[in-house]
């Protein structure tokens, strides 16, 4: 059994061959394995609608988010200004007015 490389876009390991191309069932990315250069990929953060996010963007929440260790909830539509993108599970570092500094996932925000 041959081992196939993980997807260069989402880094999932469930790739499969389709002729001369490799396919990722998780994100739908297809690529030619001979054209991929190691270290050439750049992390791209996308919001819940698929729009590309950048440092300094303003986003709004698309889901009520409970704050861990508190009974407070950040409501849908809350505007978050001047976000900073970071690596990790929670990939947005921000300061929400009335709640303070926190980290969010890009899946729960949309770009304004």
Phi and psi restraints in degrees (value plus and minus 20) as a CYANA .aco file:
   2 UNK   PHI    -109.1   -69.1
   2 UNK   PSI     128.3   168.3
   3 UNK   PHI    -119.1   -79.1
   3 UNK   PSI     108.3   148.3
   4 UNK   PHI    -116.9   -76.9
   4 UNK   PSI     129.0   169.0
   5 UNK   PHI     -89.8   -49.8
   5 UNK   PSI     134.8   174.8
   6 UNK   PHI     -89.4   -49.4
   6 UNK   PSI     142.8   182.8
   7 UNK   PHI     -82.2   -42.2
   7 UNK   PSI     109.5   149.5
   8 UNK   PHI     -91.7   -51.7
   8 UNK   PSI     -34.9     5.1
   9 UNK   PHI    -112.2   -72.2
   9 UNK   PSI     -70.3   -30.3
  10 UNK   PHI    -131.5   -91.5
  10 UNK   PSI     -24.7    15.3
  11 UNK   PHI      46.2    86.2
  11 UNK   PSI      -0.8    39.2
  12 UNK   PHI     -95.4   -55.4
  12 UNK   PSI     130.9   170.9
  13 UNK   PHI    -117.4   -77.4
  13 UNK   PSI     -14.0    26.0
  14 UNK   PHI    -113.9   -73.9
  14 UNK   PSI      25.7    65.7
  15 UNK   PHI    -100.8   -60.8
  15 UNK   PSI     136.6   176.6
  16 UNK   PHI    -164.3  -124.3
  16 UNK   PSI     141.2   181.2
  17 UNK   PHI    -109.2   -69.2
  17 UNK   PSI     120.7   160.7
  18 UNK   PHI    -155.8  -115.8
  18 UNK   PSI      68.2   108.2
  19 UNK   PHI      51.9    91.9
  19 UNK   PSI    -141.2  -101.2
  20 UNK   PHI    -113.7   -73.7
  20 UNK   PSI     -27.2    12.8
  21 UNK   PHI    -119.0   -79.0
  21 UNK   PSI     138.5   178.5
  22 UNK   PHI    -126.6   -86.6
  22 UNK   PSI     123.8   163.8
  23 UNK   PHI    -144.4  -104.4
  23 UNK   PSI     128.2   168.2
  24 UNK   PHI    -133.5   -93.5
  24 UNK   PSI      97.9   137.9
  25 UNK   PHI     -92.7   -52.7
  25 UNK   PSI     -39.5     0.5
  26 UNK   PHI     -94.3   -54.3
  26 UNK   PSI     -69.4   -29.4
  27 UNK   PHI    -131.4   -91.4
  27 UNK   PSI     -29.1    10.9
  28 UNK   PHI      62.5   102.5
  28 UNK   PSI     -13.2    26.8
  29 UNK   PHI     -92.8   -52.8
  29 UNK   PSI     117.2   157.2
  30 UNK   PHI    -146.6  -106.6
  30 UNK   PSI     122.0   162.0
  31 UNK   PHI    -172.0  -132.0
  31 UNK   PSI     138.9   178.9
  32 UNK   PHI    -112.3   -72.3
  32 UNK   PSI     100.1   140.1
  33 UNK   PHI     -83.8   -43.8
  33 UNK   PSI     -43.6    -3.6
  34 UNK   PHI     -98.3   -58.3
  34 UNK   PSI     -35.6     4.4
  35 UNK   PHI    -115.0   -75.0
  35 UNK   PSI     -33.4     6.6
  36 UNK   PHI     -97.3   -57.3
  36 UNK   PSI     107.2   147.2
  37 UNK   PHI    -126.9   -86.9
  37 UNK   PSI     108.1   148.1
  38 UNK   PHI     -81.9   -41.9
  38 UNK   PSI     117.3   157.3
  39 UNK   PHI      59.6    99.6
  39 UNK   PSI     -14.0    26.0
  40 UNK   PHI    -113.2   -73.2
  40 UNK   PSI     -27.2    12.8
  41 UNK   PHI    -105.5   -65.5
  41 UNK   PSI     123.2   163.2
  42 UNK   PHI    -137.3   -97.3
  42 UNK   PSI     114.0   154.0
  43 UNK   PHI     -87.4   -47.4
  43 UNK   PSI     109.9   149.9
  44 UNK   PHI    -141.0  -101.0
  44 UNK   PSI     105.6   145.6
  45 UNK   PHI    -118.1   -78.1
  45 UNK   PSI     114.4   154.4
  46 UNK   PHI    -147.2  -107.2
  46 UNK   PSI     126.5   166.5
  47 UNK   PHI    -101.5   -61.5
  47 UNK   PSI    -192.8  -152.8
  48 UNK   PHI     -83.0   -43.0
  48 UNK   PSI     -44.3    -4.3
  49 UNK   PHI    -116.4   -76.4
  49 UNK   PSI     -21.1    18.9
  50 UNK   PHI      72.1   112.1
  50 UNK   PSI     -13.6    26.4
  51 UNK   PHI     -98.3   -58.3
  51 UNK   PSI     120.9   160.9
  52 UNK   PHI     -94.3   -54.3
  52 UNK   PSI     111.6   151.6
  53 UNK   PHI    -121.1   -81.1
  53 UNK   PSI     129.8   169.8
  54 UNK   PHI    -155.2  -115.2
  54 UNK   PSI     140.3   180.3
  55 UNK   PHI     -76.9   -36.9
  55 UNK   PSI     117.8   157.8
  56 UNK   PHI      70.6   110.6
  56 UNK   PSI     -25.8    14.2
  57 UNK   PHI     -88.1   -48.1
  57 UNK   PSI     141.4   181.4
  58 UNK   PHI    -129.0   -89.0
  58 UNK   PSI     112.1   152.1
  59 UNK   PHI    -150.3  -110.3
  59 UNK   PSI     142.7   182.7
  60 UNK   PHI    -143.6  -103.6
  60 UNK   PSI     132.3   172.3
  61 UNK   PHI     -98.6   -58.6
  61 UNK   PSI     122.2   162.2
  62 UNK   PHI    -127.7   -87.7
  62 UNK   PSI     -14.6    25.4
  63 UNK   PHI    -173.1  -133.1
  63 UNK   PSI     125.1   165.1
  64 UNK   PHI     -85.5   -45.5
  64 UNK   PSI     113.2   153.2
  65 UNK   PHI    -140.9  -100.9
  65 UNK   PSI     101.8   141.8
  66 UNK   PHI     -97.1   -57.1
  66 UNK   PSI     119.3   159.3
  67 UNK   PHI    -110.1   -70.1
  67 UNK   PSI     103.5   143.5
  68 UNK   PHI     -81.2   -41.2
  68 UNK   PSI     111.7   151.7
  69 UNK   PHI      62.1   102.1
  69 UNK   PSI      -8.1    31.9
  70 UNK   PHI    -167.7  -127.7
  70 UNK   PSI     142.8   182.8
  71 UNK   PHI    -113.8   -73.8
  71 UNK   PSI     -19.3    20.7
  72 UNK   PHI     -94.5   -54.5
  72 UNK   PSI     132.2   172.2
  73 UNK   PHI    -151.6  -111.6
  73 UNK   PSI     112.9   152.9
  74 UNK   PHI    -109.0   -69.0
  74 UNK   PSI      99.6   139.6
  75 UNK   PHI    -100.4   -60.4
  75 UNK   PSI     137.7   177.7
  76 UNK   PHI     -77.4   -37.4
  76 UNK   PSI     120.0   160.0
  77 UNK   PHI      68.8   108.8
  77 UNK   PSI     -23.1    16.9
  78 UNK   PHI     -84.1   -44.1
  78 UNK   PSI     108.7   148.7
  79 UNK   PHI    -108.1   -68.1
  79 UNK   PSI     111.9   151.9
  80 UNK   PHI    -139.3   -99.3
  80 UNK   PSI      98.6   138.6
  81 UNK   PHI    -119.4   -79.4
  81 UNK   PSI     133.0   173.0
  82 UNK   PHI      34.8    74.8
  82 UNK   PSI      39.4    79.4
  83 UNK   PHI     -95.3   -55.3
  83 UNK   PSI     138.2   178.2
  84 UNK   PHI    -146.3  -106.3
  84 UNK   PSI     106.3   146.3
  85 UNK   PHI    -107.3   -67.3
  85 UNK   PSI     114.3   154.3
  86 UNK   PHI    -154.8  -114.8
  86 UNK   PSI     144.3   184.3
  87 UNK   PHI    -102.2   -62.2
  87 UNK   PSI     128.7   168.7
  88 UNK   PHI     110.5   150.5
  88 UNK   PSI    -195.5  -155.5
  89 UNK   PHI     -86.0   -46.0
  89 UNK   PSI     -68.6   -28.6
  90 UNK   PHI    -116.4   -76.4
  90 UNK   PSI      90.0   130.0
  91 UNK   PHI    -123.3   -83.3
  91 UNK   PSI      -9.3    30.7
  92 UNK   PHI    -143.2  -103.2
  92 UNK   PSI     106.2   146.2
  93 UNK   PHI    -126.8   -86.8
  93 UNK   PSI     105.7   145.7
  94 UNK   PHI    -172.6  -132.6
  94 UNK   PSI     156.6   196.6
  95 UNK   PHI    -147.5  -107.5
  95 UNK   PSI      98.5   138.5
  96 UNK   PHI    -120.2   -80.2
  96 UNK   PSI     105.8   145.8
  97 UNK   PHI     -80.8   -40.8
  97 UNK   PSI     107.3   147.3
  98 UNK   PHI      72.5   112.5
  98 UNK   PSI     -33.6     6.4
  99 UNK   PHI    -142.3  -102.3
  99 UNK   PSI     -48.2    -8.2
 100 UNK   PHI      77.0   117.0
 100 UNK   PSI    -186.8  -146.8
 101 UNK   PHI     -92.3   -52.3
 101 UNK   PSI     120.7   160.7
 102 UNK   PHI    -181.7  -141.7
 102 UNK   PSI     151.0   191.0
 103 UNK   PHI    -135.5   -95.5
 103 UNK   PSI     121.7   161.7
 104 UNK   PHI    -145.2  -105.2
 104 UNK   PSI     142.8   182.8
 105 UNK   PHI    -116.5   -76.5
 105 UNK   PSI     123.4   163.4
 106 UNK   PHI     -85.3   -45.3
 106 UNK   PSI     -41.3    -1.3
 107 UNK   PHI     -88.3   -48.3
 107 UNK   PSI     -35.8     4.2
 108 UNK   PHI    -128.0   -88.0
 108 UNK   PSI      -6.5    33.5
 109 UNK   PHI    -150.9  -110.9
 109 UNK   PSI     137.9   177.9
 110 UNK   PHI    -151.9  -111.9
 110 UNK   PSI     125.6   165.6
 111 UNK   PHI     -92.1   -52.1
 111 UNK   PSI     119.4   159.4
